[in-house]
Amino acid sequence: MPDITTIRAAFPSLSTPQVFFDNAGGSQTLGTVISSVTSHYTTSNVQLGASYPASQRATAGYTAAFDSAARYLNCPSSRIVFGPSSTQLLRNLSHALLPFEPGDEVVVSLADHESNISPWIDLVARQSLVVRWHRPSSPASDAGDITSLFTARTRLVAVTHASNILGTVNPIRRIADAAHAVGALLAVDGVAYAPYGPIDVRELGADFYVFSWYKVFGPHIATLYVSDAVFPRVRSLGHYFHPTDTLDGKLGLAAASYELLQAVPPVVDYLGAPDGEMRRWMAVQHLEVTAPLLVYLAANEKRYTVHGKPEAGPDRTPVVSFSVKGWSSKAVVEAIGEVSDFGLKWGHFYCPRLVGDILGLLGEGHDGVVRVSLTHYNTVEEVESFIKVLDSVVSSRDSV
């Protein structure tokens, strides 16, 4: 069974004084990933597909990345594509989908990251479709009630697997079944979920699923999956002579850097099997580091407002967003930074519709939320130390 000392030793950056509490913005990178990128540059930094040894090594690394990512998602390697970001991949997908009929409906959620909203709003405008907005019944609720918006004209539903603000994990399988029942496709943004749990796209029932490896301890690259059933409805954006029997052939566009792509297998090897020891250990660690912070914030509700479910659990990731009464979020984060090595951020985190329209925390003196995003290499001791710093910072103004 893994232990925290061994886990932390796998990440070179954790030997520095900085304490990383902004992991939802990008995790720290495994040493094996860093070594893999270095090895590529020193032994196989050439074009693919040639017969000489360096090119053969580069080609093998490219192929291994697809095989590893497909194993990670439980899908064929021919149904995934790599790209520079999830945002870019979703935008490309929105331009590659064969047209719907005018008047057909697209359902999107105000609670989502903008990368899974704006491509579809643009699609609506281009194809004279109708957009139906999902607004969560409360900030602490999941997106299960999005199904109430589905009609016989619903053709596409976009939803996040987990909120990068609220930490809420959504019931994707239930949403997928309801979408398919009315003939709709489901596009899932898995970026904020991928660091915290295994992904089985077949079990989830997603037609499209996207996530970024740099949120999952790997290189700054992303992967998009398209199901077998929907693959024929995705047209090629590539050169006319490229084969179109794979998603990479249709949407690859030479956008995935070889040195980053070939560094994906070390991430999959590190995480292990979906039901393996590492995954089980991570699930426990996520709960242990999240619970103390949520307990502290809930016990001081006159000072703090937690945005999302107030208790740690399997339906919540270790992403904790909150506001401090009488403080701007920027002031809280900067005050913490002045007296400690904790690294965290404030703002809307590319969710201005959620933070502004639903939480009411943008404009008129508001500047978003304070977000503490933890992961498995964080420790309970770090969280307890952070609580002391936060309490001291906020108390300093109380005593003035």
C-alpha positions in Angstrom: 0.0 0.0 0.0 1.4 3.5 -0.8 2.4 5.9 1.9 2.6 9.6 1.9 6.4 9.8 2.1 6.9 7.6 -1.0 4.1 9.5 -2.9 5.7 12.9 -2.2 9.1 11.6 -3.2 7.7 10.9 -6.7 7.2 14.7 -7.3 10.5 16.7 -7.4 8.7 20.0 -6.8 7.5 18.9 -3.4 11.0 19.2 -2.0 10.7 23.0 -2.3 9.2 25.2 0.5 6.1 26.0 -1.6 3.0 24.3 -0.4 0.8 23.6 -3.4 -2.9 24.3 -2.7 -3.8 25.3 -6.3 -3.8 21.8 -7.8 -7.1 22.2 -9.7 -5.3 24.8 -11.8 -2.6 22.3 -12.6 -1.0 19.5 -10.5 2.6 19.0 -9.9 4.4 16.8 -12.3 5.7 13.3 -11.7 9.5 12.8 -11.8 9.0 10.0 -14.3 7.1 12.3 -16.6 9.9 14.9 -16.4 12.5 12.2 -17.1 10.5 10.9 -20.1 10.4 14.3 -21.7 14.1 14.7 -21.2 14.7 11.3 -22.7 12.7 12.1 -25.7 14.7 15.3 -26.4 18.0 13.5 -26.0 17.3 10.3 -27.8 14.3 10.6 -30.2 13.5 14.2 -31.0 12.8 13.5 -34.7 9.8 13.1 -37.0 7.8 9.9 -36.8 7.5 7.1 -39.4 11.0 6.7 -40.7 13.1 3.6 -40.6 16.2 4.9 -38.7 16.4 4.1 -34.9 15.7 7.5 -33.5 12.5 7.8 -35.5 11.5 4.3 -34.6 11.8 5.2 -30.9 9.7 8.3 -31.4 7.0 6.4 -33.2 7.0 3.8 -30.5 6.5 6.5 -27.9 3.7 8.0 -29.9 1.9 4.7 -30.2 2.4 3.9 -26.5 0.7 7.1 -25.5 -2.4 6.2 -27.4 -2.4 2.7 -26.0 -2.0 4.0 -22.4 -4.6 6.7 -22.7 -7.1 4.2 -24.2 -6.4 1.8 -21.3 -6.9 4.7 -18.9 -10.3 5.5 -20.4 -11.3 2.0 -21.3 -11.8 2.6 -25.0 -10.2 1.8 -28.3 -7.1 3.9 -29.1 -8.7 4.7 -32.5 -11.3 6.8 -30.7 -9.1 9.3 -28.9 -7.1 12.3 -30.0 -4.5 14.4 -28.2 -4.4 18.2 -28.3 -2.9 21.2 -26.5 -5.8 21.7 -24.2 -9.3 20.5 -23.4 -10.6 23.9 -24.4 -9.1 23.5 -27.9 -10.3 20.0 -28.3 -13.9 20.9 -27.5 -13.8 23.8 -29.8 -12.5 21.6 -32.6 -15.2 19.1 -31.9 -17.9 21.7 -32.1 -16.8 22.5 -35.6 -16.4 18.9 -36.7 -19.9 17.6 -35.7 -22.2 17.1 -38.6 -25.0 19.6 -38.5 -28.2 19.4 -36.5 -31.6 20.6 -37.7 -32.6 24.3 -37.2 -34.7 24.5 -34.0 -33.0 21.5 -32.4 -31.9 22.1 -28.8 -28.6 22.2 -27.0 -28.6 22.0 -23.2 -25.7 23.6 -21.3 -25.1 24.4 -17.6 -24.4 27.7 -16.0 -22.3 25.8 -13.5 -19.8 24.6 -16.0 -16.3 25.7 -17.0 -16.5 28.0 -20.0 -14.7 25.5 -22.2 -17.8 23.3 -22.2 -20.2 26.2 -22.8 -18.9 28.6 -25.4 -18.2 26.1 -28.1 -21.8 24.9 -28.0 -23.2 28.4 -27.8 -21.2 29.2 -30.9 -22.6 26.0 -32.5 -26.2 27.2 -31.6 -25.6 30.5 -33.4 -24.0 28.9 -36.5 -26.8 26.3 -36.9 -29.9 28.2 -35.8 -30.4 26.0 -32.8 -32.0 26.7 -29.4 -30.0 26.8 -26.2 -31.6 25.7 -22.9 -29.8 26.8 -19.8 -29.5 24.6 -16.7 -29.3 26.5 -13.5 -28.6 24.3 -10.4 -31.4 24.3 -7.8 -28.7 25.2 -5.2 -24.9 25.6 -5.2 -24.6 22.5 -3.2 -26.7 20.3 -5.5 -25.4 18.1 -8.4 -26.5 18.5 -12.0 -28.9 15.5 -11.9 -31.9 17.8 -12.4 -30.5 18.9 -15.8 -32.6 16.1 -17.2 -35.8 18.1 -16.6 -34.8 20.3 -19.6 -34.6 17.4 -22.1 -37.3 17.3 -24.8 -37.9 15.5 -28.0 -35.8 18.2 -29.7 -32.8 17.9 -27.4 -29.8 16.9 -29.5 -26.7 17.7 -27.4 -26.2 18.0 -23.6 -23.0 19.4 -22.2 -22.1 18.9 -18.5 -19.1 18.7 -16.3 -18.1 15.5 -14.5 -17.1 17.5 -11.4 -17.2 21.2 -10.7 -13.8 23.0 -10.5 -15.4 25.5 -8.1 -17.9 23.5 -6.0 -16.2 20.1 -6.0 -19.5 18.4 -6.8 -19.4 15.1 -8.7 -22.3 14.8 -11.1 -24.3 11.6 -11.8 -23.0 11.2 -15.4 -24.5 7.8 -16.1 -28.0 8.9 -15.1 -27.7 12.0 -17.2 -26.3 10.0 -20.2 -29.2 7.5 -20.0 -31.8 10.3 -20.0 -30.0 12.1 -22.8 -29.9 9.0 -25.0 -33.6 8.3 -24.3 -34.5 11.4 -26.2 -31.9 10.9 -28.9 -29.3 13.4 -27.6 -25.5 13.2 -27.3 -23.6 13.9 -24.1 -20.4 15.9 -24.0 -18.6 15.6 -20.6 -15.9 17.9 -19.4 -13.8 15.6 -17.1 -11.0 18.0 -16.4 -11.9 18.7 -12.7 -12.7 15.0 -12.1 -9.8 13.2 -13.7 -7.2 13.9 -10.9 -9.5 12.3 -8.3 -11.0 9.1 -9.7 -10.8 6.5 -12.4 -12.6 7.1 -15.7 -14.5 4.4 -17.7 -16.1 6.2 -20.6 -18.2 3.1 -21.5 -19.6 2.7 -18.0 -20.3 6.5 -17.9 -22.2 6.4 -21.3 -20.5 9.6 -22.5 -20.5 10.3 -26.2 -17.7 12.8 -25.8 -15.2 13.0 -22.9 -12.3 15.4 -22.5 -9.7 15.9 -19.8 -6.2 17.4 -19.4 -3.2 15.4 -18.3 -1.5 18.3 -16.6 -4.2 18.2 -14.0 -3.4 14.5 -13.5 0.3 14.8 -12.6 1.4 14.7 -16.3 2.4 16.8 -19.3 0.5 19.9 -20.5 -1.6 18.0 -23.0 -5.2 16.9 -23.3 -7.3 13.9 -24.6 -10.7 13.8 -26.2 -12.7 10.6 -26.6 -15.5 10.0 -29.1 -17.7 6.9 -28.8 -18.0 4.4 -31.6 -21.6 5.2 -32.2 -21.0 8.9 -32.7 -17.6 8.6 -34.5 -19.3 8.7 -38.0 -20.9 12.0 -37.2 -17.5 13.7 -36.7 -16.1 15.0 -40.0 -12.4 15.3 -40.6 -10.8 18.7 -40.1 -7.5 17.3 -41.4 -5.8 17.2 -44.8 -7.8 15.4 -47.5 -5.2 12.6 -47.8 -5.2 11.7 -44.1 -7.0 8.5 -43.2 -10.3 9.0 -41.4 -10.6 5.7 -39.6 -9.2 7.1 -36.3 -10.1 10.2 -34.3 -6.5 11.3 -34.5 -6.8 11.2 -38.3 -9.9 13.4 -38.2 -9.0 15.9 -35.5 -5.3 15.4 -34.7 -4.2 18.4 -36.8 -0.5 17.7 -35.8 -1.4 19.6 -32.6 0.0 17.2 -30.0 3.7 17.7 -29.3 5.6 14.4 -29.4 7.6 15.1 -26.3 4.5 15.7 -24.2 2.4 13.0 -25.7 5.0 10.2 -25.2 5.1 11.2 -21.5 1.6 10.0 -20.8 2.4 6.3 -20.1 4.3 7.1 -16.9 1.1 8.8 -15.5 -1.1 5.8 -16.3 1.6 3.5 -14.8 1.7 5.6 -11.6 -2.1 5.6 -11.1 -2.4 1.9 -11.7 -5.6 -0.1 -12.2 -8.9 1.6 -11.5 -9.5 -0.7 -8.5 -5.8 -1.0 -7.5 -4.0 -0.1 -4.3 -3.0 3.4 -5.5 -6.6 4.4 -6.4 -7.9 3.1 -3.1 -5.2 4.9 -1.2 -5.9 8.1 -3.0 -9.6 8.0 -2.3 -8.9 7.7 1.4 -6.3 10.5 1.3 -8.7 12.8 -0.5 -11.2 12.5 2.3 -8.6 12.9 5.0 -7.1 16.1 3.7 -10.5 17.7 2.8 -12.4 16.9 6.0 -10.4 19.1 8.4 -10.8 22.2 6.3 -14.5 21.8 5.7 -15.0 21.1 9.4 -13.2 24.3 10.3 -15.1 26.4 7.8 -18.5 25.0 8.9 -17.6 25.6 12.6 -17.0 29.3 11.8 -20.0 30.0 9.6 -20.2 33.5 10.8 -16.9 34.2 9.1 -17.0 31.9 6.1 -19.4 30.8 3.4 -18.6 27.4 1.8 -19.7 27.1 -1.8 -20.6 23.5 -2.5 -21.3 20.5 -0.3 -20.2 21.2 3.3 -19.0 17.7 4.1 -16.3 15.5 2.6 -17.5 12.4 0.8 -17.3 10.3 -2.4 -19.6 12.8 -4.2 -17.2 15.6 -3.6 -13.6 16.2 -4.8 -11.0 17.9 -2.6 -11.7 21.3 -4.2 -13.0 23.7 -1.5 -14.2 27.2 -2.5 -15.3 29.7 0.1 -15.8 33.4 0.9 -14.7 35.4 3.9 -17.3 37.9 5.2 -15.9 41.4 5.2 -12.9 40.4 2.9 -12.3 40.4 -0.8 -11.1 37.0 -1.9 -7.9 38.6 -3.3 -7.1 40.2 0.0 -7.5 36.8 1.8 -5.2 35.0 -0.6 -2.6 37.8 -0.6 -2.6 38.0 3.2 -2.0 34.3 3.5 0.8 34.6 1.0 2.5 37.3 3.0 2.9 35.1 6.1 3.2 31.6 4.7 4.3 29.4 1.7 0.8 28.3 0.8 0.0 28.7 -2.9 -3.6 29.2 -3.7 -5.8 31.6 -5.9 -8.9 33.6 -6.0 -11.3 34.4 -8.8 -13.9 32.7 -11.1 -11.5 30.1 -12.5 -13.1 30.3 -16.0 -16.6 29.8 -14.5 -17.9 33.4 -14.5 -21.5 32.2 -15.0 -21.4 30.1 -11.9 -19.4 32.5 -9.7 -21.2 35.6 -11.0 -24.7 34.6 -12.0 -25.4 31.8 -9.4 -23.1 32.7 -6.5 -23.3 36.5 -7.0 -19.6 36.9 -6.4 -18.5 39.0 -9.4 -18.9 42.7 -9.7 -20.1 45.3 -7.2 -17.2 44.7 -4.8 -16.9 41.0 -5.3 -13.9 39.3 -6.9 -14.8 35.6 -6.9 -14.0 32.9 -4.4 -11.0 31.7 -2.5 -10.2 28.2 -3.8 -8.2 25.6 -2.0 -7.7 22.6 -4.3 -6.0 19.7 -2.7 -4.8 16.3 -4.0 -3.3 13.1 -2.8 0.2 14.4 -2.2 -1.0 17.0 0.2 -0.9 16.1 3.8 -3.2 16.5 6.8 -0.4 18.4 8.5 -0.3 20.9 5.6 -4.1 21.4 5.9 -4.0 21.8 9.7 -1.2 24.4 9.3 -3.2 26.2 6.6 -6.2 26.4 8.9 -4.1 28.1 11.6 -2.7 30.6 9.1 -6.2 31.3 7.7 -7.7 31.7 11.2 -4.9 34.0 12.2 -5.2 36.2 9.1 -9.0 36.5 9.5 -8.8 37.1 13.2 -6.3 39.9 12.8 -9.0 42.0 11.2 -11.6 40.9 13.8 -9.4 42.3 16.6 -8.9 45.7 14.9 
